[in-house]
Amino acid sequence: MEGPPTPAAAPSPSSRPQTAFMIGIVGAGITGLSLSIHLEERGIEHRVFEASSRPGGVIRSVRHEGRVLDFGPQRTRVTPPVGRLVKVLGLSDRTVSVPVDLPLYVLRGGRIRRVPFEPAGLVRTDLLSWRGKARLLLEPLTGGYDEEETVEGFLVRKFGREAYENLMGPLFGGLYGSDPGQMFVRHSLAETMEGFGVQRSILWGFLRGSFNRSAAPPAISFEDGMGELTSAMHRRVEGRVALEAPVEGIDRLEAGGWVLRHSGGDRLEVTDVVLTLPAEGASRLLGPVAPDAAARLDRLRYNRLAVVHLLGDCSLHGLGYQVAYGEPRRTRGVTWNASALGRDGIYTAFLGGARDPALLTLDDAEIGAIASGEFEDITGCSTRVLQVSRTRVPSWDRSWVAMEDLSLPAGIHLCSNYESRVGIPGRLARTEAMAEVLAASSGTR
Ligand SMILES: Cc1cc2nc3c(=O)[nH]c(=O)nc-3n(C[C@H](O)[C@H](O)[C@H](O)COP(=O)(O)OP(=O)(O)OC[C@H]3O[C@@H](n4cnc5c(N)ncnc54)[C@H](O)[C@@H]3O)c2cc1C
């Protein structure tokens, strides 16, 4: 998403800073930490500034009454960059794997029903009527997406409304807590389809086994939750990371390069700045030096989610469920950490998001009561609410049009989950690529 430098901003080679090559990274979530590890491996000088007293950003795990609770991601796929990182950090024997064949469900008509991942399952599924199944067969006759098409428009055109509302909408929208009716295919689904190796027909890809979960990289967490990963990453580069050190401003150096102003009036001269913080904060920092980019970042919408940890007196077998559109429920989905990750009695419910923003106006007790009441109704388990928390995720909706012509001054880079993929595998792949760009650039200065 980095555009060409604006002419006024591009320093000539002779006006590079007099300081040695030095990178300033803003934010020590998984993106900032991963970039730091890559730069360390390449011997590139850098510092990471983190506003809070804790590294990891949205990745946060705690032990509550002896049980592990995750407030952000519950697990990650082990793509090659994730596998390398786990190995480098010596965490291989701390991983907890999600069994590949665990069923995933969708709640429809008041009952949870199994999601089909292979052709025989698609024939048998009770998530679709016979009419809905017959409609799927038309998909290979439909064309690819057009530039202005939303994910909802595209999926309904290809598979029919029933398959969209009962299956594809909740599963895809659930990844972002978003509304597929507000997401353009070109910003989101297009890349997902590419990841599955789907070219023209999604149905054909499905029949060929592109969605077969045993062929996908396995999913894992860690004994102490996902936070164990970011804690280990932080230990690896601890000397580079300043905690409780919010970056308060970025100034341009006359001689080229930048100054990061951080807490307490301290300053650091850097050749390059990498912004990994959320869009709103990045916009504030860029305002004085790149007003157009700042205004664009300001337009990006985030979805607000409530995360409710429930302790259930039952042993359900599966990954969890998403809720079909049109169901009279406010829960969007529940991850069954109990069976997915062997987390005794833990079920994590997600509520709110783009399709129900009003939920976030309720207080924690009300949100907890909704989550536990609905879960009990649906599964028959009795539950106790352990924790209610709130978080945000980039919505990747229509507001991402603002990113299309974003350009940054030379030496300032965005490396974030609103600029490239949201998931942990995507974050790690992006930082590897960014480290290469910075390494190449350090060699030329
Ligand atoms: C609820 C939820 C569920 C998810 N589920 C999954 C999943 O199952 N699998 C998966 O792969 N991914 C999942 N994701 C996505 C993934 O976890 C995130 O995209 C990723 O962790 C974001 O990391 P980051 O470092 O880019 O940003 P962040 O984690 O947001 O980190 C940014 C950091 O910048 C710091 N900061 C802010 N302002 C300043 C400042 N002025 N100066 C210095 N520092 C500052 C913040 O304190 C923060 O630590 C989920 C995300 C959420 C929220």
The ligand as a Tripos MOL2 file, in Angstrom:
@<TRIPOS>MOLECULE
LIG
   53    58     1     0     0
SMALL
NO_CHARGES

@<TRIPOS>ATOM
      1 C1        -10.6590  -10.2730   18.8420 C.3       1 LIG1
      2 C2         -9.6290  -10.6170   17.7880 C.ar      1 LIG1
      3 C3         -9.5770  -11.9110   17.3210 C.ar      1 LIG1
      4 C4         -8.6090  -12.2580   16.3610 C.ar      1 LIG1
      5 N1         -8.5280  -13.5610   15.9470 N.ar      1 LIG1
      6 C5         -7.5080  -13.9560   15.1630 C.ar      1 LIG1
      7 C6         -7.2660  -15.3430   14.9200 C.ar      1 LIG1
      8 O1         -7.9810  -16.2080   15.4230 O.2       1 LIG1
      9 N2         -6.1970  -15.6830   14.1380 N.ar      1 LIG1
     10 C7         -5.3710  -14.7460   13.6030 C.ar      1 LIG1
     11 O2         -4.4200  -15.1130   12.9060 O.2       1 LIG1
     12 N3         -5.5700  -13.4180   13.8280 N.ar      1 LIG1
     13 C8         -6.6020  -13.0150   14.6030 C.ar      1 LIG1
     14 N4         -6.7860  -11.6780   14.8810 N.ar      1 LIG1
     15 C9         -5.9480  -10.6710   14.1840 C.3       1 LIG1
     16 C10        -4.5690  -10.4520   14.7960 C.3       1 LIG1
     17 O3         -4.5450  -10.8540   16.1340 O.3       1 LIG1
     18 C11        -4.1900   -8.9650   14.7190 C.3       1 LIG1
     19 O4         -4.3610   -8.4620   13.3980 O.3       1 LIG1
     20 C12        -2.7410   -8.7240   15.1200 C.3       1 LIG1
     21 O5         -2.4700   -9.2980   16.3750 O.3       1 LIG1
     22 C13        -2.4790   -7.2060   15.1430 C.3       1 LIG1
     23 O6         -1.1580   -6.9860   15.5720 O.3       1 LIG1
     24 P1         -0.4320   -5.6000   15.3150 P.3       1 LIG1
     25 O7          0.8780   -5.6510   15.9810 O.co2     1 LIG1
     26 O8         -0.4460   -5.2970   13.8540 O.co2     1 LIG1
     27 O9         -1.3780   -4.4770   15.9730 O.3       1 LIG1
     28 P2         -1.7530   -4.2670   17.5070 P.3       1 LIG1
     29 O10        -1.8510   -5.5600   18.1930 O.co2     1 LIG1
     30 O11        -2.9230   -3.3530   17.5020 O.co2     1 LIG1
     31 O12        -0.4850   -3.5010   18.0920 O.3       1 LIG1
     32 C14        -0.2660   -2.1270   17.9450 C.3       1 LIG1
     33 C15         0.5050   -1.6290   19.1690 C.3       1 LIG1
     34 O13         0.7650   -0.2290   19.0100 O.3       1 LIG1
     35 C16         0.7390    0.3500   20.2850 C.3       1 LIG1
     36 N5          0.5690    1.8140   20.1690 N.ar      1 LIG1
     37 C17        -0.5550    2.5140   19.9220 C.ar      1 LIG1
     38 N6         -0.2870    3.8340   19.8880 N.ar      1 LIG1
     39 C18         1.0470    3.9650   20.0910 C.ar      1 LIG1
     40 C19         1.9390    5.0860   20.1560 C.ar      1 LIG1
     41 N7          1.5260    6.3500   19.9700 N.pl3     1 LIG1
     42 N8          3.2410    4.8570   20.4140 N.ar      1 LIG1
     43 C20         3.7090    3.6020   20.5960 C.ar      1 LIG1
     44 N9          2.9000    2.4970   20.5590 N.ar      1 LIG1
     45 C21         1.5920    2.6810   20.2850 C.ar      1 LIG1
     46 C22        -0.4530   -0.3510   20.9550 C.3       1 LIG1
     47 O14        -0.3920   -0.2090   22.3660 O.3       1 LIG1
     48 C23        -0.2410   -1.7900   20.4920 C.3       1 LIG1
     49 O15         0.5340   -2.5360   21.3910 O.3       1 LIG1
     50 C24        -7.7170  -11.2890   15.8470 C.ar      1 LIG1
     51 C25        -7.7850   -9.9760   16.3240 C.ar      1 LIG1
     52 C26        -8.7300   -9.6370   17.2970 C.ar      1 LIG1
     53 C27        -8.7530   -8.2270   17.8350 C.3       1 LIG1
@<TRIPOS>BOND
     1     1     2 1
     2     2     3 ar
     3     2    52 ar
     4     3     4 ar
     5     4     5 ar
     6     4    50 ar
     7     5     6 ar
     8     6     7 ar
     9     6    13 1
    10     7     8 2
    11     7     9 ar
    12     9    10 ar
    13    10    11 2
    14    10    12 ar
    15    12    13 ar
    16    13    14 ar
    17    14    15 1
    18    14    50 ar
    19    15    16 1
    20    16    17 1
    21    16    18 1
    22    18    19 1
    23    18    20 1
    24    20    21 1
    25    20    22 1
    26    22    23 1
    27    23    24 1
    28    24    25 2
    29    24    26 1
    30    24    27 1
    31    27    28 1
    32    28    29 2
    33    28    30 1
    34    28    31 1
    35    31    32 1
    36    32    33 1
    37    33    34 1
    38    33    48 1
    39    34    35 1
    40    35    36 1
    41    35    46 1
    42    36    37 ar
    43    36    45 ar
    44    37    38 ar
    45    38    39 ar
    46    39    40 ar
    47    39    45 ar
    48    40    41 1
    49    40    42 ar
    50    42    43 ar
    51    43    44 ar
    52    44    45 ar
    53    46    47 1
    54    46    48 1
    55    48    49 1
    56    50    51 ar
    57    51    52 ar
    58    52    53 1
@<TRIPOS>SUBSTRUCTURE
     1 LIG1         1 GROUP 0 **** ****
